Amino acid sequence: MISLFLLTCMFGTANAQDTISVSDFGYVVNSKTDAVPFVKKAIAACRNKKKPVLIFPRGRYDFWPEQSASKQYYESNTDVIPVRKCPILIEGFKNLTIDFKESDLVFHGMMQPITVDSSENVLIKNVSIDWDVPVMGQGKIIAVGENYIDVEISPESPYEISNGKIFFVGEGWRSELSDIMEFDKETKFIAQGCGDGCLGNDFYSYTGEEISRNNIRIKYKIARHPEIGNYLALRHSARDHAGTFIRNSKNIRLENLNMFQNAGLGILSQYSENLSFRNVQCVPNPKKGRVFAGHDDGLHFSNCKGQITVDHCRFAGLMDDPINVHGTSVRVVKKLGDRKLLCKFIHDQSYGFVWARPGEKIGFIEHEFMNTAGFGIVESFAPVNPREFEISFTGPLPSVITGGDALENLTWSPDVIIKNSFFGSCRARGILVTTPGKVVIEKNIFESSGSAILIAGDANYWYESGAVKDVMIRNNTFNAPCLTSMFQFCEAIISICPEIPTIDRAKPFHRNIRIEKNTFNPFDYPVLYAKSVQRLIFLNNYIKRSVKFKPWHPRKQMITLESCQKVRISQNKFFGEVLGKNVKLINTLRTDLQLDMKQSIVIEN
């Protein structure tokens, strides 16, 4: 019989044999030398282990692009560039753990900090990601005139002014100021009414001049005057690298990760399966006095499948949506036979993908009414160029499908759980979700500056597919900052707003959405807007009026139902002078609304 001591020794030795430290290859933590060549050697050494554990001893690690891997990746919702610089490249691995031991990774220039490509069973944990020179500027408003604002620029944001235009200058890059977001000096929320076009339309006509070092004057015919003392996020640079990119991978976990900065989307997962994010934070670096976090979205999921789980995560100060889950629709160019089509990627930041594989299920979408005209199984997929491809099916095409219509790949449709997370004030909305899989959004807190939850879908503009079939929104808290500014599709705190050119009320786009046992603290009228939904339930919610902000939204109804069927609004409780307490019906039959009259809700037609 083997002793416990001997077993412990045996397994301890095995574990030690599978553990590799970056310091084994000569890197000195906190030295500020380029870690890339040392990390490359450590990752290569992991290939010889059965279940490797790569350790980064706690400290600071600096990364430069020159020795980083150069990879050609077509990345969803990201600018197409010749190569991406990938300093930490995890490619073709199975059963790998990377424990950064709460280290700080500091990047220089435009780079993609972590890339997971064609790998399985990977755990990445205990790390903070930031830039030495952030790819976003920050300033503080020190004076406001009729046609100008004076801004004190953060020392973190080197700049120069050329021909009246402001350029921010970093390590190997120079980019022009393109947009501004205003943050309240006390709360660090996006300022009410800020939205897109913070200072008004045609901002590009501004001129800038330096008053003194780190103090600049921005001259412009200002439509909305910001408040002295508030902060400005000064947006510039392209969206060209994700903070972390997960591609063609399976069973990937990220835990205890702080994404303080990036050069594009925060964590982009694309054509990957079974993804888990626990205690991931996309927030401003608390040590650096910033109001901004990432360049764009926090967690972005494009054409994934299996189970996506987001648990105990936190988002604030992003310049786009904290979470976005969607597929990619493609346009039919023409029929090449009764079983074959020529198709095209439409959106300029989403093309070049291997969009389908043999055996996958495809939905045929009639683009004008957004109806699914039928389904097919892929027989073959052949790229013609990065924009176009030929696709053939095992059976005949629906007769109604023609040029201009669209396809969606239903095989790449994930189930989603988002729970126990905080959605702070970011430039746009809180959660965007368009997937026919099972969706549960529960026990979260929302303080988004636009809509807290957007369920969209289209095959005409963004080409982000995914009519929902099963969504549960329960036990969440929607606080007063929700819907303080207008962004695209922000019709209410919860906005169900697919883009449908011509709505057919008899054929709803979305189905089975339940909004139950939530707490809403609206300061304004619109709580729920729903377009083209069948079987919508708004049940047992607690709605209490807030007076923290002034009402402003053009929609003056608490609930708006447009082209909906089989709606139930029941057992909701109201406290305070809730604005509206009304339901507006647009192209929705009164017989399709089951309304509990004890709620004292008025119906408008």
FENFENCOR-V505382 format. One line per field, one symbol per residue. phi: phi as a letter, one per 20 degrees, with the letter a starting at -180 (. if undefined). A space follows every 10 residues. Layout:
# FENFENCOR-V505382
phi = ???
This chain:
# FENFENCOR-V505382
phi = .fffffffff fffffffeec dfffdofdfm emefegfffg fffffffedf cfceddggqd cdcdfgdffd cecedflcge cgbdecfddd cmdcmcddde lmfdeddcne bdgccdclcc lddcbmbcdb dfdfebebbc fdacdfcacd ceefgfdgbb dclndececc enbbbegcac cddffeemeg fgmflfmgdp flffefccbe ebgmccddea ffecefegnf ddeeeameed bffccdclcb ldccclddde badrffcddc lccmccccle ddbfffedme dddffbfedc dcldbmddcc cldbcamfeb fgcccadcec efeaedqfcc cdcbfdffdb bnfffbcgne ecdedfffdl eeercbdfeb ccfeagecbd cdcfcffgfe fbgnfcccee feceecccbl dddffcfcee cdbcbfffcc cbldddcffd gfccddoabc cfldepfecb cddbldddeg fgmececgme eagdddbfec gcedffcfee bldcccledd cfecffdccc clcdmdcccl edccfddfce gbffedcfcc ddldcldccb medccmeffn lccddclcff fededfffel eeedd
